[in-house]
Amino acid sequence: MTQEEGGEGTTGVEGPAVPAFSVCQRVHVLGDPRRTGTVRYVGPVDGYDGSWIGVDWDDGGGKHDGVVNGVRYFSAKGQMTGSLVRPRNLSAGITLMGPCVSDTEVNLPRRRRVSFRNLKELDLTGNLLSSWQDVGSICEALPALEILNLTNNFLERDTITLEQLHLNKNKLKDNDHDGHECSTPFENLRCLLLGCNEIEDLASIDSLNLFPNLMDIRLSGNPVADPARGGLPRFILIARLSKVQMLNGSEVTSRERRESEIRYVRLVMVKLQSDGPEEIKRVHPRFAELKIHHGIEDEKPSTQNAATQSMASELISLTLKCVGASMGEKPPMTRKLPPPQRYVGKLKVLCESFFKLKFIKLRLFLQEEGSPLPLLLDDDSATLMDFGIGTGTTILVDEEMS
C-alpha cells in the first residue's frame, strides 16, 4: 500500500489519545480544515499495523475507490476519491462551545453559565455536521433560534421507515422543495397530515408528488385548500396530487379522479388562451400529462361552418337542487345550458325562473363528491368553467343570509 495522507509509513505506531472515529462521521485533515471528507471505514488493513480510517474526500484527490491490494474496504463515490488515513492525521473539528470557552479568562464557574438562549440566527455553513440528531440537539439547545444555515454539511440522507407523519396545527407555511433531497429519505411515507396549518402556495401542493408512496393526505384548514379563502376546490387538489387515494379523510375513487382530472384540464385550457403556454407549464405542471392521458384535444378555432353546427353539442347539463329553508320542498331539476347562459349571475336569474323564487336573493354552491363543504360561487361575472363546472355537475340553490 502506498503512503497515505499525512506521510504515513507502513507500520506507524498509534500514540496516546488517538481520536476515535465512526462510519459516516465528517472529518478534515489535521491542520487543513478545507480538506474535508466522510468516514466510510474504520479498522485494520491487511499487511499493516494499527487502525486505519477510510475517507471519501469531498473534492476528490484520493488514491483509490476503497480497494487496496485487491481488498475492498469501502465504496467511494469516485474512482480516485478514497484514501486510508491514520486516525492521528484527522480531526473531527471542535464543538460549538469550544470557541466560546477557549478564552483563558473564562474560568470553570463562568463556563457553566455560557448559553445562547437568545440566539436567533446561526450560520453553520461548511462545518462537519453529519447527523440529523446533532441538528436536533442544536435546535433544542437554542429555543429562540429562527434561522439555521446548514449549507455544505453533507448531512446523511438515511432512509426512514416512517409510514405516517402527523403535522397538524404546526403553523407550517410551505412545503416547497425543488428536488428529491427532502422526500428521498421518506420513501415509505404513506400518510401525511398537514391539517390546520398556514400553507397557501401551489408549489407546496405540487411538491407532495415527490413522495413516492404518499397516498393519504390531509390539507383541510389550510388557506390553499379552503375555497372560502381563495383556495383550491377538491377536484383541483385531486388533479394536482397524482397518487392521493384519501384526501381530507374522504376516499378518492377512480371515477372521482378521472372526472376531477378532466375538469381540471378543461379549466386550464380556458386559462391557456390568456396566460400562454410557458406560464401554464409553470403553474400547472401536470396539465400536459393529464391532457395526453385523457386524450383531450385542443379546441379548434371557429370556422365559417361553425354557425351551422348543432347547438346541442355545446350544451352542458346541470342538476339544480333547492336547499334554502324558505324555499319549500322543490324537486331537483336538470337543465341544459348554452354558452351565453354559462355565467354565475345568469344562472342565478335562471334559477329564480325555474323555481319561481322572484323575491328571494340567491346564492349558488358547487356540490363536489367527497368534499365535506360545497364551494360558494361568489363571482357573478365568472363563467361556470372558471369554477371547473361541466356536464353532470350538481348546483345547490340557497338563499342569501340576512
PAFIKOL-952724 format. One line per 4 residues: number of its first residue (from 1); their letters; for each residue x, y, z of C-alpha. Coordinates in pm, whole numbers. Example, Ala and Ser with C-alpha at 12.3 -4.5 7.8 and 13.67 -1.06 7.14 Angstrom:
residues 2
1	AS	1230,-450,780  1367,-106,714 $
This chain:
residues 402
1	MTQE	0,0,0  127,345,-83  186,607,180  -141,785,263 $
5	EGGE	-246,1126,390  -4,1284,636  304,1095,521  224,766,694 $
9	GTTG	483,488,699  363,133,662  381,42,1027  305,361,1218 $
13	VEGP	252,301,1590  -52,469,1737  35,721,2006  -172,810,2310 $
17	AVPA	-502,999,2290  -574,891,1935  -921,1023,1843  -1199,771,1780 $
21	FSVC	-1394,791,1457  -1711,625,1330  -1856,548,989  -2049,841,834 $
25	QRVH	-1868,1091,1055  -1746,1410,889  -1374,1486,922  -1096,1705,786 $
29	VLGD	-720,1665,753  -546,1776,1069  -417,2127,1009  -621,2175,689 $
33	PRRT	-991,2232,767  -1064,2288,397  -975,1928,312  -1297,1754,422 $
37	GTVR	-1448,1413,374  -1673,1142,516  -1556,836,709  -1652,516,526 $
41	YVGP	-1436,259,707  -1273,215,1048  -1050,-84,1118  -742,-282,1021 $
45	VDGY	-582,-312,678  -417,-635,566  -40,-616,593  -31,-302,806 $
49	DGSW	-29,-241,1180  -286,-49,1378  -617,104,1282  -695,293,964 $
53	IGVD	-971,531,863  -1120,505,515  -1221,852,396  -1420,954,89 $
57	WDDG	-1297,1307,11  -1547,1576,-91  -1328,1729,-360  -1167,1407,-483 $
61	GGKH	-791,1389,-478  -782,1044,-320  -575,735,-403  -839,476,-493 $
65	DGVV	-1211,389,-472  -1184,193,-146  -996,-108,-285  -638,-167,-165 $
69	NGVR	-432,-464,-286  -742,-635,-418  -944,-596,-95  -1243,-362,-81 $
73	YFSA	-1264,-179,249  -1534,72,147  -1704,210,-164  -1606,565,-254 $
77	KGQM	-1820,784,-476  -1546,806,-740  -1254,607,-877  -998,832,-708 $
81	TGSL	-1181,992,-415  -1092,747,-136  -792,719,96  -688,518,401 $
85	VRPR	-559,755,670  -411,716,1017  -650,845,1286  -392,1089,1423 $
89	NLSA	-387,1274,1090  -759,1351,1100  -975,1588,1301  -1346,1580,1374 $
93	GITL	-1346,1954,1435  -1443,2128,1756  -1771,2152,1943  -1995,2456,1920 $
97	MGPC	-1897,2551,2276  -1524,2516,2206  -1455,2865,2068  -1682,3025,2323 $
101	VSDT	-1490,2897,2625  -1137,2887,2479  -1053,3230,2613  -807,3178,2901 $
105	EVNL	-1000,3428,3110  -1315,3215,3112  -1293,3005,3428  -1498,2695,3509 $
109	PRRR	-1782,2864,3704  -1831,3110,3418  -1826,2831,3157  -2128,2676,3320 $
113	RVSF	-2318,2998,3259  -2232,3022,2888  -2554,2983,2688  -2719,3106,2373 $
117	RNLK	-3085,3109,2475  -3148,3435,2287  -2964,3339,1968  -3195,3386,1668 $
121	ELDL	-2970,3312,1370  -2689,3058,1337  -2476,3001,1026  -2301,2662,1028 $
125	TGNL	-2207,2661,660  -1918,2431,571  -1890,2257,907  -1861,1885,980 $
129	LSSW	-2218,1808,1081  -2327,1468,952  -2614,1360,1177  -2968,1496,1191 $
133	QDVG	-2962,1401,1557  -2692,1664,1607  -2906,1918,1426  -3195,1835,1657 $
137	SICE	-2972,1881,1961  -2866,2224,1835  -3226,2333,1788  -3322,2201,2130 $
141	ALPA	-3040,2396,2294  -3135,2719,2115  -3503,2783,2193  -3509,3126,2025 $
145	LEIL	-3343,3008,1702  -3529,3126,1390  -3273,3078,1108  -3028,2786,1082 $
149	NLTN	-2798,2765,778  -2659,2414,721  -2526,2467,370  -2242,2235,261 $
153	NFLE	-2251,2000,561  -2313,1672,372  -2582,1553,613  -2654,1183,576 $
157	RDTI	-2978,1101,394  -3075,790,587  -3386,612,465  -3660,648,724 $
161	TLEQ	-3913,369,775  -4178,617,888  -4517,550,724  -4735,809,900 $
165	LHLN	-4642,1167,985  -4888,1392,1170  -4807,1763,1144  -5147,1917,1211 $
169	KNKL	-5157,2261,1376  -4785,2339,1346  -4815,2679,1174  -4632,2542,870 $
173	KDND	-4633,2791,583  -4483,2599,293  -4365,2260,177  -4195,2373,-142 $
177	HDGH	-3890,2172,-249  -3731,2188,-592  -3580,1838,-588  -3592,1497,-424 $
181	ECST	-3344,1576,-145  -3613,1611,120  -3853,1341,0  -3599,1064,-71 $
185	PFEN	-3547,969,296  -3925,937,335  -3979,683,58  -4201,473,289 $
189	LRCL	-4429,761,391  -4792,675,313  -4989,918,530  -4913,1288,582 $
193	LLGC	-5148,1502,789  -5094,1876,738  -5433,2000,857  -5487,2343,1012 $
197	NEIE	-5152,2491,910  -5081,2809,710  -4991,2658,370  -5116,2881,89 $
201	DLAS	-4900,2827,-221  -4948,2587,-510  -4584,2476,-507  -4636,2321,-164 $
205	IDSL	-4918,2108,-305  -4720,2001,-611  -4414,1907,-404  -4614,1633,-230 $
209	NLFP	-4587,1434,-554  -4217,1383,-473  -4303,1133,-200  -4322,804,-395 $
213	NLMD	-4576,622,-174  -4779,908,-28  -5149,822,-71  -5330,968,233 $
217	IRLS	-5309,1348,266  -5492,1594,488  -5485,1960,385  -5811,2089,534 $
221	GNPV	-5775,2402,742  -5501,2547,519  -5568,2857,305  -5462,2670,-10 $
225	ADPA	-5734,2409,44  -6012,2641,164  -6222,2777,-125  -6381,3029,112 $
229	RGGL	-6037,3191,147  -5948,3173,-220  -5807,2821,-202  -5849,2527,-436 $
233	PRFI	-6164,2318,-463  -6135,1944,-408  -6128,1846,-775  -5820,2062,-842 $
237	LIAR	-5638,1918,-541  -5707,1566,-667  -5586,1652,-1016  -5263,1809,-889 $
241	LSKV	-5188,1522,-646  -5109,1230,-872  -5112,947,-616  -5359,1057,-349 $
245	QMLN	-5623,795,-265  -5754,955,54  -5793,1334,70  -5905,1511,387 $
249	GSEV	-6048,1188,522  -6256,1105,211  -6169,833,-37  -6076,937,-390 $
253	TSRE	-6246,683,-615  -6118,606,-964  -6429,774,-1105  -6377,1089,-899 $
257	RRES	-6013,1104,-1005  -6100,1070,-1373  -6374,1334,-1356  -6156,1569,-1149 $
261	EIRY	-5863,1545,-1387  -6080,1605,-1694  -6247,1906,-1532  -5908,2039,-1431 $
265	VRLV	-5766,2004,-1783  -6063,2183,-1938  -6035,2460,-1679  -5666,2511,-1760 $
269	MVKL	-5740,2507,-2134  -5959,2813,-2084  -5676,2989,-1898  -5434,2891,-2175 $
273	QSDG	-5595,3149,-2403  -5485,3434,-2176  -5184,3306,-1977  -4976,3147,-2253 $
277	PEEI	-4810,2803,-2265  -4498,2886,-2060  -4698,3028,-1770  -4937,2731,-1783 $
281	KRVH	-4643,2489,-1771  -4504,2666,-1465  -4829,2698,-1271  -4991,2371,-1383 $
285	PRFA	-4710,2113,-1407  -4946,1815,-1458  -5157,1977,-1731  -4974,1836,-2034 $
289	ELKI	-4951,1489,-1878  -5322,1476,-1793  -5425,1618,-2129  -5246,1333,-2306 $
293	HHGI	-5362,1070,-2056  -5729,1150,-2109  -5697,1212,-2482  -5829,1567,-2464 $
297	EDEK	-5770,1760,-2786  -5718,2132,-2824  -6026,2333,-2906  -6036,2406,-3276 $
301	PSTQ	-6084,2767,-3387  -6420,2867,-3526  -6478,2822,-3900  -6735,2958,-4140 $
305	NAAT	-6942,2647,-4083  -6943,2689,-3705  -7277,2867,-3711  -7441,2565,-3865 $
309	QSMA	-7310,2322,-3605  -7563,2170,-3371  -7627,2379,-3061  -7675,2058,-2865 $
313	SELI	-7306,1972,-2892  -7222,2284,-2687  -7480,2235,-2413  -7383,2139,-2059 $
317	SLTL	-7625,1956,-1831  -7659,2068,-1468  -7864,1932,-1179  -8015,2210,-966 $
321	KCVG	-8126,2149,-605  -8307,2395,-379  -8176,2384,-21  -8292,2719,122 $
325	ASMG	-8509,2700,433  -8775,2939,299  -8794,2786,-48  -9016,2496,47 $
329	EKPP	-8979,2145,-90  -8894,2155,-457  -8777,1853,-656  -8434,1874,-819 $
333	MTRK	-8433,1952,-1188  -8184,1900,-1468  -8133,2173,-1724  -7908,2212,-2029 $
337	LPPP	-7741,2549,-2070  -7596,2701,-2390  -7277,2914,-2377  -7446,3255,-2329 $
341	QRYV	-7606,3131,-2007  -7291,2986,-1852  -7225,3273,-1615  -7290,3257,-1241 $
345	GKLK	-7506,3570,-1245  -7708,3444,-1542  -7757,3105,-1374  -7900,3279,-1066 $
349	VLCE	-8157,3453,-1285  -8248,3122,-1448  -8287,2954,-1107  -8526,3230,-998 $
353	SFFK	-8734,3148,-1303  -8704,2769,-1281  -8805,2750,-914  -9027,3062,-905 $
357	LKFI	-8811,3240,-646  -8861,3602,-755  -8850,3756,-408  -8551,3562,-273 $
361	KLRL	-8192,3671,-325  -7998,3362,-424  -7651,3225,-376  -7521,2917,-555 $
365	FLQE	-7287,2641,-442  -7098,2371,-627  -7151,2031,-466  -6846,1809,-509 $
369	EGSP	-6827,1437,-446  -6621,1362,-135  -6597,1726,-28  -6741,1798,320 $
373	LPLL	-6843,2153,226  -6984,2288,-102  -6799,2561,-291  -6962,2906,-297 $
377	LDDD	-6989,3054,-647  -6922,3407,-529  -6844,3589,-855  -7147,3667,-1072 $
381	SATL	-6924,3768,-1363  -6731,3440,-1363  -6814,3161,-1604  -6907,2817,-1481 $
385	MDFG	-6588,2690,-1646  -6388,2920,-1418  -6508,2702,-1131  -6446,2381,-1323 $
389	IGTG	-6816,2317,-1372  -6909,2086,-1656  -7176,1839,-1759  -7310,1630,-1471 $
393	TTIL	-7237,1886,-1201  -7479,1947,-915  -7552,2308,-814  -7712,2388,-477 $
397	VDEE	-7953,2683,-479  -7964,2860,-143  -8079,3197,-12  -7859,3485,98 $
401	MS	-7806,3512,474  -7988,3811,616 $
